[in-house]
Amino acid sequence: MAGRPASAISLFTAIGTGLCLAVGLIALIRHWAPGYLVIWCAALAVGVAVNLWAAKGSGGE
């Protein structure tokens, strides 16, 4: 989408989601959570990636 502005909301969402992802990964590594939490961590990783992409803006003008 050409000409779209950068989004601070997306950046803050990516940071918050990234923090939740970090906590989930630590829980998995330390065996504090069940193995199916991997699916939740994968969904959070996708959320971080999408929000970082949205926060970047068009960048190519």
CHARMM internal coordinates of N, CA and C (Angstrom, degrees):
IC EDIT
DIST 1 N 1 CA 1.4542
DIST 1 CA 1 C 1.5219
ANGL 1 N 1 CA 1 C 107.86
DIST 1 C 2 N 1.2979
ANGL 1 CA 1 C 2 N 116.86
DIHE 1 N 1 CA 1 C 2 N 105.45
DIST 2 N 2 CA 1.4613
ANGL 1 C 2 N 2 CA 121.94
DIHE 1 CA 1 C 2 N 2 CA -176.30
DIST 2 CA 2 C 1.5237
ANGL 2 N 2 CA 2 C 111.45
DIHE 1 C 2 N 2 CA 2 C -70.61
DIST 2 C 3 N 1.2947
ANGL 2 CA 2 C 3 N 115.40
DIHE 2 N 2 CA 2 C 3 N 141.24
DIST 3 N 3 CA 1.4533
ANGL 2 C 3 N 3 CA 121.31
DIHE 2 CA 2 C 3 N 3 CA 174.13
DIST 3 CA 3 C 1.5178
ANGL 3 N 3 CA 3 C 115.99
DIHE 2 C 3 N 3 CA 3 C 77.74
DIST 3 C 4 N 1.3094
ANGL 3 CA 3 C 4 N 118.08
DIHE 3 N 3 CA 3 C 4 N 10.78
DIST 4 N 4 CA 1.4741
ANGL 3 C 4 N 4 CA 117.61
DIHE 3 CA 3 C 4 N 4 CA 179.69
DIST 4 CA 4 C 1.5193
ANGL 4 N 4 CA 4 C 109.66
DIHE 3 C 4 N 4 CA 4 C -77.72
DIST 4 C 5 N 1.3156
ANGL 4 CA 4 C 5 N 117.74
DIHE 4 N 4 CA 4 C 5 N 140.79
DIST 5 N 5 CA 1.4622
ANGL 4 C 5 N 5 CA 120.67
DIHE 4 CA 4 C 5 N 5 CA -178.84
DIST 5 CA 5 C 1.5343
ANGL 5 N 5 CA 5 C 111.81
DIHE 4 C 5 N 5 CA 5 C -77.74
DIST 5 C 6 N 1.3048
ANGL 5 CA 5 C 6 N 115.31
DIHE 5 N 5 CA 5 C 6 N 159.34
DIST 6 N 6 CA 1.4633
ANGL 5 C 6 N 6 CA 120.18
DIHE 5 CA 5 C 6 N 6 CA 174.46
DIST 6 CA 6 C 1.5236
ANGL 6 N 6 CA 6 C 109.00
DIHE 5 C 6 N 6 CA 6 C -67.47
DIST 6 C 7 N 1.3136
ANGL 6 CA 6 C 7 N 116.97
DIHE 6 N 6 CA 6 C 7 N 151.02
DIST 7 N 7 CA 1.4598
ANGL 6 C 7 N 7 CA 121.27
DIHE 6 CA 6 C 7 N 7 CA -176.28
DIST 7 CA 7 C 1.5215
ANGL 7 N 7 CA 7 C 110.92
DIHE 6 C 7 N 7 CA 7 C -120.71
DIST 7 C 8 N 1.3434
ANGL 7 CA 7 C 8 N 115.57
DIHE 7 N 7 CA 7 C 8 N 116.05
DIST 8 N 8 CA 1.4646
ANGL 7 C 8 N 8 CA 120.16
DIHE 7 CA 7 C 8 N 8 CA 177.17
DIST 8 CA 8 C 1.5282
ANGL 8 N 8 CA 8 C 110.59
DIHE 7 C 8 N 8 CA 8 C -69.84
DIST 8 C 9 N 1.3274
ANGL 8 CA 8 C 9 N 117.16
DIHE 8 N 8 CA 8 C 9 N -33.30
DIST 9 N 9 CA 1.4671
ANGL 8 C 9 N 9 CA 120.67
DIHE 8 CA 8 C 9 N 9 CA 178.82
DIST 9 CA 9 C 1.5274
ANGL 9 N 9 CA 9 C 109.88
DIHE 8 C 9 N 9 CA 9 C -61.66
DIST 9 C 10 N 1.3281
ANGL 9 CA 9 C 10 N 117.03
DIHE 9 N 9 CA 9 C 10 N -42.82
DIST 10 N 10 CA 1.4648
ANGL 9 C 10 N 10 CA 120.30
DIHE 9 CA 9 C 10 N 10 CA 178.68
DIST 10 CA 10 C 1.5216
ANGL 10 N 10 CA 10 C 111.30
DIHE 9 C 10 N 10 CA 10 C -64.38
DIST 10 C 11 N 1.3270
ANGL 10 CA 10 C 11 N 116.90
DIHE 10 N 10 CA 10 C 11 N -36.84
DIST 11 N 11 CA 1.4617
ANGL 10 C 11 N 11 CA 119.69
DIHE 10 CA 10 C 11 N 11 CA 178.12
DIST 11 CA 11 C 1.5230
ANGL 11 N 11 CA 11 C 110.75
DIHE 10 C 11 N 11 CA 11 C -65.01
DIST 11 C 12 N 1.3268
ANGL 11 CA 11 C 12 N 117.33
DIHE 11 N 11 CA 11 C 12 N -45.53
DIST 12 N 12 CA 1.4669
ANGL 11 C 12 N 12 CA 120.70
DIHE 11 CA 11 C 12 N 12 CA 178.78
DIST 12 CA 12 C 1.5297
ANGL 12 N 12 CA 12 C 111.09
DIHE 11 C 12 N 12 CA 12 C -64.35
DIST 12 C 13 N 1.3333
ANGL 12 CA 12 C 13 N 116.73
DIHE 12 N 12 CA 12 C 13 N -37.50
DIST 13 N 13 CA 1.4644
ANGL 12 C 13 N 13 CA 120.51
DIHE 12 CA 12 C 13 N 13 CA 177.13
DIST 13 CA 13 C 1.5211
ANGL 13 N 13 CA 13 C 110.23
DIHE 12 C 13 N 13 CA 13 C -65.21
DIST 13 C 14 N 1.3397
ANGL 13 CA 13 C 14 N 117.16
DIHE 13 N 13 CA 13 C 14 N -41.68
DIST 14 N 14 CA 1.4650
ANGL 13 C 14 N 14 CA 120.60
DIHE 13 CA 13 C 14 N 14 CA 178.53
DIST 14 CA 14 C 1.5217
ANGL 14 N 14 CA 14 C 110.99
DIHE 13 C 14 N 14 CA 14 C -63.08
DIST 14 C 15 N 1.3200
ANGL 14 CA 14 C 15 N 117.40
DIHE 14 N 14 CA 14 C 15 N -39.60
DIST 15 N 15 CA 1.4664
ANGL 14 C 15 N 15 CA 120.57
DIHE 14 CA 14 C 15 N 15 CA 179.23
DIST 15 CA 15 C 1.5268
ANGL 15 N 15 CA 15 C 110.69
DIHE 14 C 15 N 15 CA 15 C -66.42
DIST 15 C 16 N 1.3241
ANGL 15 CA 15 C 16 N 116.77
DIHE 15 N 15 CA 15 C 16 N -45.74
DIST 16 N 16 CA 1.4672
ANGL 15 C 16 N 16 CA 120.64
DIHE 15 CA 15 C 16 N 16 CA 179.08
DIST 16 CA 16 C 1.5163
ANGL 16 N 16 CA 16 C 112.34
DIHE 15 C 16 N 16 CA 16 C -63.38
DIST 16 C 17 N 1.3287
ANGL 16 CA 16 C 17 N 115.86
DIHE 16 N 16 CA 16 C 17 N -43.34
DIST 17 N 17 CA 1.4628
ANGL 16 C 17 N 17 CA 120.15
DIHE 16 CA 16 C 17 N 17 CA 178.57
DIST 17 CA 17 C 1.5239
ANGL 17 N 17 CA 17 C 110.36
DIHE 16 C 17 N 17 CA 17 C -66.47
DIST 17 C 18 N 1.3250
ANGL 17 CA 17 C 18 N 116.55
DIHE 17 N 17 CA 17 C 18 N -36.74
DIST 18 N 18 CA 1.4591
ANGL 17 C 18 N 18 CA 120.78
DIHE 17 CA 17 C 18 N 18 CA 177.16
DIST 18 CA 18 C 1.5209
ANGL 18 N 18 CA 18 C 112.19
DIHE 17 C 18 N 18 CA 18 C -63.35
DIST 18 C 19 N 1.3270
ANGL 18 CA 18 C 19 N 117.00
DIHE 18 N 18 CA 18 C 19 N -38.43
DIST 19 N 19 CA 1.4661
ANGL 18 C 19 N 19 CA 120.49
DIHE 18 CA 18 C 19 N 19 CA 176.39
DIST 19 CA 19 C 1.5288
ANGL 19 N 19 CA 19 C 110.87
DIHE 18 C 19 N 19 CA 19 C -64.68
DIST 19 C 20 N 1.3294
ANGL 19 CA 19 C 20 N 116.80
DIHE 19 N 19 CA 19 C 20 N -42.80
DIST 20 N 20 CA 1.4676
ANGL 19 C 20 N 20 CA 119.92
DIHE 19 CA 19 C 20 N 20 CA 176.97
DIST 20 CA 20 C 1.5273
ANGL 20 N 20 CA 20 C 110.67
DIHE 19 C 20 N 20 CA 20 C -62.85
DIST 20 C 21 N 1.3328
ANGL 20 CA 20 C 21 N 116.86
DIHE 20 N 20 CA 20 C 21 N -39.28
DIST 21 N 21 CA 1.4554
ANGL 20 C 21 N 21 CA 121.56
DIHE 20 CA 20 C 21 N 21 CA 177.66
DIST 21 CA 21 C 1.5250
ANGL 21 N 21 CA 21 C 110.74
DIHE 20 C 21 N 21 CA 21 C -62.90
DIST 21 C 22 N 1.3229
ANGL 21 CA 21 C 22 N 116.88
DIHE 21 N 21 CA 21 C 22 N -42.19
DIST 22 N 22 CA 1.4701
ANGL 21 C 22 N 22 CA 120.51
DIHE 21 CA 21 C 22 N 22 CA 179.48
DIST 22 CA 22 C 1.5235
ANGL 22 N 22 CA 22 C 110.97
DIHE 21 C 22 N 22 CA 22 C -62.02
DIST 22 C 23 N 1.3238
ANGL 22 CA 22 C 23 N 116.97
DIHE 22 N 22 CA 22 C 23 N -42.96
DIST 23 N 23 CA 1.4696
ANGL 22 C 23 N 23 CA 120.76
DIHE 22 CA 22 C 23 N 23 CA 178.81
DIST 23 CA 23 C 1.5294
ANGL 23 N 23 CA 23 C 109.84
DIHE 22 C 23 N 23 CA 23 C -63.44
DIST 23 C 24 N 1.3270
ANGL 23 CA 23 C 24 N 116.83
DIHE 23 N 23 CA 23 C 24 N -42.16
DIST 24 N 24 CA 1.4621
ANGL 23 C 24 N 24 CA 120.57
DIHE 23 CA 23 C 24 N 24 CA 178.90
DIST 24 CA 24 C 1.5162
ANGL 24 N 24 CA 24 C 112.32
DIHE 23 C 24 N 24 CA 24 C -63.64
DIST 24 C 25 N 1.3205
ANGL 24 CA 24 C 25 N 116.44
DIHE 24 N 24 CA 24 C 25 N -41.94
DIST 25 N 25 CA 1.4644
ANGL 24 C 25 N 25 CA 119.62
DIHE 24 CA 24 C 25 N 25 CA 179.34
DIST 25 CA 25 C 1.5222
ANGL 25 N 25 CA 25 C 111.36
DIHE 24 C 25 N 25 CA 25 C -66.88
DIST 25 C 26 N 1.3126
ANGL 25 CA 25 C 26 N 117.45
DIHE 25 N 25 CA 25 C 26 N -39.24
DIST 26 N 26 CA 1.4694
ANGL 25 C 26 N 26 CA 120.25
DIHE 25 CA 25 C 26 N 26 CA 177.06
DIST 26 CA 26 C 1.5245
ANGL 26 N 26 CA 26 C 110.15
DIHE 25 C 26 N 26 CA 26 C -62.76
DIST 26 C 27 N 1.3330
ANGL 26 CA 26 C 27 N 116.04
DIHE 26 N 26 CA 26 C 27 N -41.91
DIST 27 N 27 CA 1.4660
ANGL 26 C 27 N 27 CA 119.93
DIHE 26 CA 26 C 27 N 27 CA 178.26
DIST 27 CA 27 C 1.5337
ANGL 27 N 27 CA 27 C 111.21
DIHE 26 C 27 N 27 CA 27 C -62.37
DIST 27 C 28 N 1.3278
ANGL 27 CA 27 C 28 N 116.42
DIHE 27 N 27 CA 27 C 28 N -39.03
DIST 28 N 28 CA 1.4667
ANGL 27 C 28 N 28 CA 119.00
DIHE 27 CA 27 C 28 N 28 CA 178.23
DIST 28 CA 28 C 1.5200
ANGL 28 N 28 CA 28 C 111.99
DIHE 27 C 28 N 28 CA 28 C -67.89
DIST 28 C 29 N 1.3204
ANGL 28 CA 28 C 29 N 115.98
DIHE 28 N 28 CA 28 C 29 N -43.25
DIST 29 N 29 CA 1.4629
ANGL 28 C 29 N 29 CA 120.36
DIHE 28 CA 28 C 29 N 29 CA -178.29
DIST 29 CA 29 C 1.5304
ANGL 29 N 29 CA 29 C 110.97
DIHE 28 C 29 N 29 CA 29 C -64.66
DIST 29 C 30 N 1.3364
ANGL 29 CA 29 C 30 N 116.07
DIHE 29 N 29 CA 29 C 30 N -39.51
DIST 30 N 30 CA 1.4718
ANGL 29 C 30 N 30 CA 120.05
DIHE 29 CA 29 C 30 N 30 CA -178.21
DIST 30 CA 30 C 1.5260
ANGL 30 N 30 CA 30 C 112.36
DIHE 29 C 30 N 30 CA 30 C -85.25
DIST 30 C 31 N 1.3442
ANGL 30 CA 30 C 31 N 118.09
DIHE 30 N 30 CA 30 C 31 N 1.45
DIST 31 N 31 CA 1.4666
ANGL 30 C 31 N 31 CA 123.76
DIHE 30 CA 30 C 31 N 31 CA 179.85
DIST 31 CA 31 C 1.5281
ANGL 31 N 31 CA 31 C 112.11
DIHE 30 C 31 N 31 CA 31 C 61.69
DIST 31 C 32 N 1.3529
ANGL 31 CA 31 C 32 N 115.19
DIHE 31 N 31 CA 31 C 32 N 37.72
DIST 32 N 32 CA 1.4650
ANGL 31 C 32 N 32 CA 120.56
DIHE 31 CA 31 C 32 N 32 CA 176.68
DIST 32 CA 32 C 1.5189
ANGL 32 N 32 CA 32 C 111.60
DIHE 31 C 32 N 32 CA 32 C -93.12
DIST 32 C 33 N 1.3069
ANGL 32 CA 32 C 33 N 117.14
DIHE 32 N 32 CA 32 C 33 N -6.98
DIST 33 N 33 CA 1.4611
ANGL 32 C 33 N 33 CA 121.61
DIHE 32 CA 32 C 33 N 33 CA -174.89
DIST 33 CA 33 C 1.5260
ANGL 33 N 33 CA 33 C 109.23
DIHE 32 C 33 N 33 CA 33 C -135.34
DIST 33 C 34 N 1.3299
ANGL 33 CA 33 C 34 N 116.71
DIHE 33 N 33 CA 33 C 34 N 156.39
DIST 34 N 34 CA 1.4681
ANGL 33 C 34 N 34 CA 119.62
DIHE 33 CA 33 C 34 N 34 CA 178.33
DIST 34 CA 34 C 1.5244
ANGL 34 N 34 CA 34 C 111.47
DIHE 33 C 34 N 34 CA 34 C -67.88
DIST 34 C 35 N 1.3171
ANGL 34 CA 34 C 35 N 115.91
DIHE 34 N 34 CA 34 C 35 N 158.60
DIST 35 N 35 CA 1.4579
ANGL 34 C 35 N 35 CA 121.95
DIHE 34 CA 34 C 35 N 35 CA -176.13
DIST 35 CA 35 C 1.5132
ANGL 35 N 35 CA 35 C 115.09
DIHE 34 C 35 N 35 CA 35 C -62.93
DIST 35 C 36 N 1.3388
ANGL 35 CA 35 C 36 N 117.34
DIHE 35 N 35 CA 35 C 36 N -27.90
DIST 36 N 36 CA 1.4645
ANGL 35 C 36 N 36 CA 118.22
DIHE 35 CA 35 C 36 N 36 CA -178.71
DIST 36 CA 36 C 1.5288
ANGL 36 N 36 CA 36 C 112.61
DIHE 35 C 36 N 36 CA 36 C -70.69
DIST 36 C 37 N 1.3112
ANGL 36 CA 36 C 37 N 118.29
DIHE 36 N 36 CA 36 C 37 N -3.46
DIST 37 N 37 CA 1.4613
ANGL 36 C 37 N 37 CA 121.48
DIHE 36 CA 36 C 37 N 37 CA 174.14
DIST 37 CA 37 C 1.5336
ANGL 37 N 37 CA 37 C 110.46
DIHE 36 C 37 N 37 CA 37 C -66.27
DIST 37 C 38 N 1.3314
ANGL 37 CA 37 C 38 N 117.15
DIHE 37 N 37 CA 37 C 38 N -15.31
DIST 38 N 38 CA 1.4647
ANGL 37 C 38 N 38 CA 121.97
DIHE 37 CA 37 C 38 N 38 CA 176.93
DIST 38 CA 38 C 1.5292
ANGL 38 N 38 CA 38 C 109.93
DIHE 37 C 38 N 38 CA 38 C -58.19
DIST 38 C 39 N 1.3322
ANGL 38 CA 38 C 39 N 117.27
DIHE 38 N 38 CA 38 C 39 N -38.43
DIST 39 N 39 CA 1.4776
ANGL 38 C 39 N 39 CA 121.15
DIHE 38 CA 38 C 39 N 39 CA 179.43
DIST 39 CA 39 C 1.5230
ANGL 39 N 39 CA 39 C 109.61
DIHE 38 C 39 N 39 CA 39 C -63.40
DIST 39 C 40 N 1.3081
ANGL 39 CA 39 C 40 N 117.28
DIHE 39 N 39 CA 39 C 40 N -42.48
DIST 40 N 40 CA 1.4700
ANGL 39 C 40 N 40 CA 122.09
DIHE 39 CA 39 C 40 N 40 CA 178.82
DIST 40 CA 40 C 1.5334
ANGL 40 N 40 CA 40 C 109.89
DIHE 39 C 40 N 40 CA 40 C -63.94
DIST 40 C 41 N 1.3164
ANGL 40 CA 40 C 41 N 117.36
DIHE 40 N 40 CA 40 C 41 N -42.20
DIST 41 N 41 CA 1.4643
ANGL 40 C 41 N 41 CA 120.76
DIHE 40 CA 40 C 41 N 41 CA 179.07
DIST 41 CA 41 C 1.5288
ANGL 41 N 41 CA 41 C 110.96
DIHE 40 C 41 N 41 CA 41 C -65.03
DIST 41 C 42 N 1.3195
ANGL 41 CA 41 C 42 N 117.74
DIHE 41 N 41 CA 41 C 42 N -37.09
DIST 42 N 42 CA 1.4667
ANGL 41 C 42 N 42 CA 120.79
DIHE 41 CA 41 C 42 N 42 CA 177.17
DIST 42 CA 42 C 1.5273
ANGL 42 N 42 CA 42 C 110.33
DIHE 41 C 42 N 42 CA 42 C -64.67
DIST 42 C 43 N 1.3218
ANGL 42 CA 42 C 43 N 117.34
DIHE 42 N 42 CA 42 C 43 N -41.66
DIST 43 N 43 CA 1.4637
ANGL 42 C 43 N 43 CA 120.62
DIHE 42 CA 42 C 43 N 43 CA 178.12
DIST 43 CA 43 C 1.5238
ANGL 43 N 43 CA 43 C 110.65
DIHE 42 C 43 N 43 CA 43 C -64.50
DIST 43 C 44 N 1.3164
ANGL 43 CA 43 C 44 N 117.44
DIHE 43 N 43 CA 43 C 44 N -39.58
DIST 44 N 44 CA 1.4619
ANGL 43 C 44 N 44 CA 120.86
DIHE 43 CA 43 C 44 N 44 CA 177.84
DIST 44 CA 44 C 1.5238
ANGL 44 N 44 CA 44 C 110.80
DIHE 43 C 44 N 44 CA 44 C -65.36
DIST 44 C 45 N 1.3276
ANGL 44 CA 44 C 45 N 117.39
DIHE 44 N 44 CA 44 C 45 N -38.99
DIST 45 N 45 CA 1.4685
ANGL 44 C 45 N 45 CA 121.00
DIHE 44 CA 44 C 45 N 45 CA 178.57
DIST 45 CA 45 C 1.5307
ANGL 45 N 45 CA 45 C 110.73
DIHE 44 C 45 N 45 CA 45 C -62.48
DIST 45 C 46 N 1.3272
ANGL 45 CA 45 C 46 N 116.97
DIHE 45 N 45 CA 45 C 46 N -40.60
DIST 46 N 46 CA 1.4647
ANGL 45 C 46 N 46 CA 120.68
DIHE 45 CA 45 C 46 N 46 CA 176.43
DIST 46 CA 46 C 1.5254
ANGL 46 N 46 CA 46 C 109.98
DIHE 45 C 46 N 46 CA 46 C -64.24
DIST 46 C 47 N 1.3372
ANGL 46 CA 46 C 47 N 116.66
DIHE 46 N 46 CA 46 C 47 N -41.34
DIST 47 N 47 CA 1.4658
ANGL 46 C 47 N 47 CA 120.61
DIHE 46 CA 46 C 47 N 47 CA 177.64
DIST 47 CA 47 C 1.5152
ANGL 47 N 47 CA 47 C 112.40
DIHE 46 C 47 N 47 CA 47 C -61.07
DIST 47 C 48 N 1.3135
ANGL 47 CA 47 C 48 N 117.02
DIHE 47 N 47 CA 47 C 48 N -41.12
DIST 48 N 48 CA 1.4679
ANGL 47 C 48 N 48 CA 120.94
DIHE 47 CA 47 C 48 N 48 CA 178.22
DIST 48 CA 48 C 1.5290
ANGL 48 N 48 CA 48 C 109.69
DIHE 47 C 48 N 48 CA 48 C -63.48
DIST 48 C 49 N 1.3279
ANGL 48 CA 48 C 49 N 116.60
DIHE 48 N 48 CA 48 C 49 N -46.10
DIST 49 N 49 CA 1.4643
ANGL 48 C 49 N 49 CA 120.53
DIHE 48 CA 48 C 49 N 49 CA -178.26
DIST 49 CA 49 C 1.5255
ANGL 49 N 49 CA 49 C 111.62
DIHE 48 C 49 N 49 CA 49 C -62.22
DIST 49 C 50 N 1.3146
ANGL 49 CA 49 C 50 N 117.66
DIHE 49 N 49 CA 49 C 50 N -44.81
DIST 50 N 50 CA 1.4656
ANGL 49 C 50 N 50 CA 120.93
DIHE 49 CA 49 C 50 N 50 CA -179.72
DIST 50 CA 50 C 1.5211
ANGL 50 N 50 CA 50 C 111.00
DIHE 49 C 50 N 50 CA 50 C -64.59
DIST 50 C 51 N 1.3168
ANGL 50 CA 50 C 51 N 116.87
DIHE 50 N 50 CA 50 C 51 N -42.42
DIST 51 N 51 CA 1.4692
ANGL 50 C 51 N 51 CA 119.63
DIHE 50 CA 50 C 51 N 51 CA -179.04
DIST 51 CA 51 C 1.5258
ANGL 51 N 51 CA 51 C 111.90
DIHE 50 C 51 N 51 CA 51 C -70.32
DIST 51 C 52 N 1.3167
ANGL 51 CA 51 C 52 N 118.29
DIHE 51 N 51 CA 51 C 52 N -34.25
DIST 52 N 52 CA 1.4566
ANGL 51 C 52 N 52 CA 119.65
DIHE 51 CA 51 C 52 N 52 CA 174.87
DIST 52 CA 52 C 1.5200
ANGL 52 N 52 CA 52 C 111.04
DIHE 51 C 52 N 52 CA 52 C -66.79
DIST 52 C 53 N 1.3357
ANGL 52 CA 52 C 53 N 116.40
DIHE 52 N 52 CA 52 C 53 N -38.84
DIST 53 N 53 CA 1.4651
ANGL 52 C 53 N 53 CA 120.23
DIHE 52 CA 52 C 53 N 53 CA 176.03
DIST 53 CA 53 C 1.5355
ANGL 53 N 53 CA 53 C 110.19
DIHE 52 C 53 N 53 CA 53 C -62.17
DIST 53 C 54 N 1.3253
ANGL 53 CA 53 C 54 N 116.43
DIHE 53 N 53 CA 53 C 54 N -43.30
DIST 54 N 54 CA 1.4682
ANGL 53 C 54 N 54 CA 120.05
DIHE 53 CA 53 C 54 N 54 CA -179.53
DIST 54 CA 54 C 1.5290
ANGL 54 N 54 CA 54 C 111.54
DIHE 53 C 54 N 54 CA 54 C -68.47
DIST 54 C 55 N 1.3229
ANGL 54 CA 54 C 55 N 116.69
DIHE 54 N 54 CA 54 C 55 N -33.13
DIST 55 N 55 CA 1.4669
ANGL 54 C 55 N 55 CA 120.21
DIHE 54 CA 54 C 55 N 55 CA -178.95
DIST 55 CA 55 C 1.5229
ANGL 55 N 55 CA 55 C 111.75
DIHE 54 C 55 N 55 CA 55 C -71.75
DIST 55 C 56 N 1.3281
ANGL 55 CA 55 C 56 N 116.68
DIHE 55 N 55 CA 55 C 56 N -22.83
DIST 56 N 56 CA 1.4604
ANGL 55 C 56 N 56 CA 120.49
DIHE 55 CA 55 C 56 N 56 CA -176.86
DIST 56 CA 56 C 1.5240
ANGL 56 N 56 CA 56 C 112.32
DIHE 55 C 56 N 56 CA 56 C -68.30
DIST 56 C 57 N 1.3128
ANGL 56 CA 56 C 57 N 118.35
DIHE 56 N 56 CA 56 C 57 N -31.27
DIST 57 N 57 CA 1.4631
ANGL 56 C 57 N 57 CA 120.67
DIHE 56 CA 56 C 57 N 57 CA -175.54
DIST 57 CA 57 C 1.5028
ANGL 57 N 57 CA 57 C 110.29
DIHE 56 C 57 N 57 CA 57 C 81.03
DIST 57 C 58 N 1.3214
ANGL 57 CA 57 C 58 N 117.76
DIHE 57 N 57 CA 57 C 58 N -165.51
DIST 58 N 58 CA 1.4693
ANGL 57 C 58 N 58 CA 120.40
DIHE 57 CA 57 C 58 N 58 CA -176.85
DIST 58 CA 58 C 1.5149
ANGL 58 N 58 CA 58 C 111.18
DIHE 57 C 58 N 58 CA 58 C -74.20
DIST 58 C 59 N 1.3092
ANGL 58 CA 58 C 59 N 118.58
DIHE 58 N 58 CA 58 C 59 N -40.19
DIST 59 N 59 CA 1.4501
ANGL 58 C 59 N 59 CA 122.92
DIHE 58 CA 58 C 59 N 59 CA 173.78
DIST 59 CA 59 C 1.5168
ANGL 59 N 59 CA 59 C 116.35
DIHE 58 C 59 N 59 CA 59 C 65.72
DIST 59 C 60 N 1.3208
ANGL 59 CA 59 C 60 N 119.56
DIHE 59 N 59 CA 59 C 60 N -20.44
DIST 60 N 60 CA 1.4398
ANGL 59 C 60 N 60 CA 120.49
DIHE 59 CA 59 C 60 N 60 CA -173.91
DIST 60 CA 60 C 1.5188
ANGL 60 N 60 CA 60 C 115.05
DIHE 59 C 60 N 60 CA 60 C -107.27
DIST 60 C 61 N 1.2934
ANGL 60 CA 60 C 61 N 117.94
DIHE 60 N 60 CA 60 C 61 N 26.72
DIST 61 N 61 CA 1.4698
ANGL 60 C 61 N 61 CA 118.89
DIHE 60 CA 60 C 61 N 61 CA -178.24
DIST 61 CA 61 C 1.4819
ANGL 61 N 61 CA 61 C 112.47
DIHE 60 C 61 N 61 CA 61 C -91.72
END
COOR INIT
IC SEED 1 N 1 CA 1 C
IC BUILD
